[in-house]
Amino acid sequence: MRAIRGATTVAENTIEAMREAVTELLDELEQRNHIQPEDMISVTFSVTRDLDAIFPAAIARKRPGWDNVAMLDVQQMHVEGSLQRCIRFLIHAYLPTSAPIQHIYLRHASNLRPDWSLPQTLQKSQSVIESTV
């Protein structure tokens, strides 16, 4: 069992903005990790307190195969000065231990984990280049 994290942000608290951001986030998750819904055990979505237009899980359930994935929406703990209008996920899935995990951080959420904002293969290449310079 493996865990994959990710996050994105939205410009405004609307169904349309949240649908676009969640769809983009989950498209990237599936593409970068070659993951299928049947591999997933559960998905927890969290949103900052300024997002209440729609549940991210309601958006995800409309994706092919996602209606059988156990999902939960929660409100992210508020910390003064933290990133606003942010949607996060934590996915537990059955993936081979040899498969690289690509954590997905998009839009302004890329500032949360700059070390995870690029695909790991790119990060490893950059580390090798930096260590040889």
C-alpha positions as a LaTeX table, in Angstrom:
\begin{tabular}{lrrr}
\hline
Residue & $x$ (\AA) & $y$ (\AA) & $z$ (\AA) \\
\hline
Met1 & 0.00 & 0.00 & 0.00 \\
Arg2 & 1.29 & 3.45 & $-0.92$ \\
Ala3 & 0.17 & 7.01 & $-0.14$ \\
Ile4 & 0.05 & 9.87 & $-2.61$ \\
Arg5 & $-0.44$ & 13.50 & $-1.67$ \\
Gly6 & $-1.46$ & 16.46 & $-3.72$ \\
Ala7 & $-2.96$ & 19.92 & $-3.66$ \\
Thr8 & $-4.15$ & 22.76 & $-5.82$ \\
Thr9 & $-5.79$ & 26.14 & $-5.42$ \\
Val10 & $-8.78$ & 27.89 & $-6.92$ \\
Ala11 & $-9.20$ & 31.55 & $-7.76$ \\
Glu12 & $-12.75$ & 31.71 & $-6.36$ \\
Asn13 & $-15.25$ & 29.72 & $-4.33$ \\
Thr14 & $-17.48$ & 28.54 & $-7.17$ \\
Ile15 & $-18.57$ & 25.13 & $-8.38$ \\
Glu16 & $-17.01$ & 25.80 & $-11.77$ \\
Ala17 & $-13.63$ & 26.85 & $-10.35$ \\
Met18 & $-13.52$ & 23.90 & $-7.97$ \\
Arg19 & $-14.58$ & 21.43 & $-10.68$ \\
Glu20 & $-11.85$ & 22.69 & $-13.01$ \\
Ala21 & $-9.15$ & 22.53 & $-10.31$ \\
Val22 & $-10.13$ & 19.09 & $-8.94$ \\
Thr23 & $-10.39$ & 17.66 & $-12.46$ \\
Glu24 & $-6.96$ & 19.04 & $-13.37$ \\
Leu25 & $-5.49$ & 17.66 & $-10.13$ \\
Leu26 & $-6.95$ & 14.18 & $-10.58$ \\
Asp27 & $-6.02$ & 14.07 & $-14.28$ \\
Glu28 & $-2.41$ & 14.78 & $-13.29$ \\
Leu29 & $-2.59$ & 12.17 & $-10.52$ \\
Glu30 & $-3.76$ & 9.45 & $-12.90$ \\
Gln31 & $-1.36$ & 10.42 & $-15.68$ \\
Arg32 & 1.81 & 10.82 & $-13.61$ \\
Asn33 & 1.23 & 7.79 & $-11.40$ \\
His34 & $-0.40$ & 5.45 & $-13.92$ \\
Ile35 & $-3.05$ & 4.75 & $-11.30$ \\
Gln36 & $-6.53$ & 3.37 & $-11.86$ \\
Pro37 & $-9.49$ & 3.83 & $-9.50$ \\
Glu38 & $-9.57$ & 0.09 & $-8.78$ \\
Asp39 & $-6.05$ & 0.45 & $-7.27$ \\
Met40 & $-7.30$ & 3.01 & $-4.74$ \\
Ile41 & $-8.28$ & 2.11 & $-1.20$ \\
Ser42 & $-9.46$ & 5.56 & $-0.14$ \\
Val43 & $-9.20$ & 9.27 & $-0.84$ \\
Thr44 & $-9.43$ & 12.03 & 1.75 \\
Phe45 & $-9.98$ & 15.51 & 0.39 \\
Ser46 & $-9.49$ & 18.56 & 2.57 \\
Val47 & $-10.43$ & 22.13 & 1.75 \\
Thr48 & $-9.62$ & 25.39 & 3.46 \\
Arg49 & $-12.48$ & 27.06 & 5.30 \\
Asp50 & $-13.04$ & 29.54 & 2.47 \\
Leu51 & $-14.22$ & 26.77 & 0.08 \\
Asp52 & $-17.77$ & 25.48 & 0.45 \\
Ala53 & $-19.31$ & 25.61 & $-3.05$ \\
Ile54 & $-19.09$ & 21.83 & $-3.61$ \\
Phe55 & $-17.48$ & 18.74 & $-2.11$ \\
Pro56 & $-14.36$ & 17.64 & $-4.03$ \\
Ala57 & $-15.47$ & 14.02 & $-3.62$ \\
Ala58 & $-18.71$ & 14.85 & $-5.47$ \\
Ile59 & $-16.57$ & 15.99 & $-8.40$ \\
Ala60 & $-14.33$ & 12.92 & $-8.22$ \\
Arg61 & $-17.28$ & 10.49 & $-8.09$ \\
Lys62 & $-18.31$ & 11.59 & $-11.60$ \\
Arg63 & $-15.02$ & 10.29 & $-13.03$ \\
Pro64 & $-15.10$ & 6.84 & $-14.66$ \\
Gly65 & $-14.59$ & 4.16 & $-12.01$ \\
Trp66 & $-14.31$ & 6.60 & $-9.10$ \\
Asp67 & $-17.85$ & 5.96 & $-7.83$ \\
Asn68 & $-16.59$ & 2.79 & $-6.06$ \\
Val69 & $-13.68$ & 4.51 & $-4.28$ \\
Ala70 & $-14.17$ & 5.33 & $-0.58$ \\
Met71 & $-13.90$ & 9.11 & $-0.28$ \\
Leu72 & $-14.16$ & 11.61 & 2.54 \\
Asp73 & $-14.27$ & 15.41 & 2.53 \\
Val74 & $-12.98$ & 17.35 & 5.54 \\
Gln75 & $-12.16$ & 20.94 & 6.37 \\
Gln76 & $-8.45$ & 21.69 & 6.67 \\
Met77 & $-7.37$ & 23.11 & 10.01 \\
His78 & $-7.13$ & 26.90 & 9.75 \\
Val79 & $-3.73$ & 28.41 & 10.47 \\
Glu80 & $-3.41$ & 32.18 & 10.27 \\
Gly81 & $-1.49$ & 33.21 & 7.16 \\
Ser82 & $-1.76$ & 29.81 & 5.46 \\
Leu83 & $-2.57$ & 29.28 & 1.79 \\
Gln84 & $-6.16$ & 30.23 & 0.94 \\
Arg85 & $-8.66$ & 28.46 & $-1.32$ \\
Cys86 & $-6.65$ & 25.24 & $-1.24$ \\
Ile87 & $-7.85$ & 21.71 & $-2.00$ \\
Arg88 & $-5.67$ & 18.81 & $-0.84$ \\
Phe89 & $-5.89$ & 15.05 & $-1.15$ \\
Leu90 & $-4.35$ & 12.01 & 0.47 \\
Ile91 & $-4.82$ & 8.80 & $-1.47$ \\
His92 & $-4.02$ & 5.31 & $-0.27$ \\
Ala93 & $-3.60$ & 2.83 & $-3.12$ \\
Tyr94 & $-2.15$ & $-0.52$ & $-4.01$ \\
Leu95 & 0.91 & 0.26 & $-6.11$ \\
Pro96 & 4.15 & $-1.69$ & $-6.54$ \\
Thr97 & 6.89 & $-0.51$ & $-4.18$ \\
Ser98 & 9.15 & $-0.24$ & $-7.22$ \\
Ala99 & 6.83 & 2.31 & $-8.87$ \\
Pro100 & 7.91 & 5.92 & $-8.31$ \\
Ile101 & 5.30 & 8.08 & $-6.61$ \\
Gln102 & 4.56 & 11.48 & $-8.13$ \\
His103 & 2.96 & 13.79 & $-5.58$ \\
Ile104 & 0.88 & 16.43 & $-7.39$ \\
Tyr105 & 1.12 & 20.10 & $-6.34$ \\
Leu106 & $-0.42$ & 22.52 & $-8.82$ \\
Arg107 & $-1.05$ & 26.24 & $-9.11$ \\
His108 & $-0.27$ & 28.19 & $-5.91$ \\
Ala109 & $-0.15$ & 24.92 & $-3.96$ \\
Ser110 & 3.20 & 24.22 & $-5.61$ \\
Asn111 & 4.62 & 26.57 & $-2.95$ \\
Leu112 & 3.55 & 24.14 & $-0.21$ \\
Arg113 & 5.99 & 21.47 & $-1.32$ \\
Pro114 & 8.39 & 22.85 & $-3.94$ \\
Asp115 & 10.39 & 19.62 & $-3.60$ \\
Trp116 & 7.32 & 17.69 & $-4.80$ \\
Ser117 & 6.08 & 20.15 & $-7.41$ \\
Leu118 & 8.20 & 18.58 & $-10.18$ \\
Pro119 & 8.11 & 14.96 & $-11.25$ \\
Gln120 & 10.61 & 13.01 & $-9.13$ \\
Thr121 & 12.67 & 11.99 & $-12.14$ \\
Leu122 & 13.23 & 15.66 & $-12.93$ \\
Gln123 & 14.07 & 16.37 & $-9.30$ \\
Lys124 & 16.65 & 13.59 & $-9.23$ \\
Ser125 & 18.24 & 14.93 & $-12.42$ \\
Gln126 & 18.39 & 18.42 & $-10.94$ \\
Ser127 & 19.97 & 17.07 & $-7.74$ \\
Val128 & 22.65 & 15.28 & $-9.75$ \\
Ile129 & 23.36 & 18.43 & $-11.78$ \\
Glu130 & 23.51 & 20.61 & $-8.65$ \\
Ser131 & 25.85 & 18.20 & $-6.88$ \\
Thr132 & 28.27 & 18.18 & $-9.81$ \\
Val133 & 28.37 & 21.98 & $-10.14$ \\
\hline
\end{tabular}
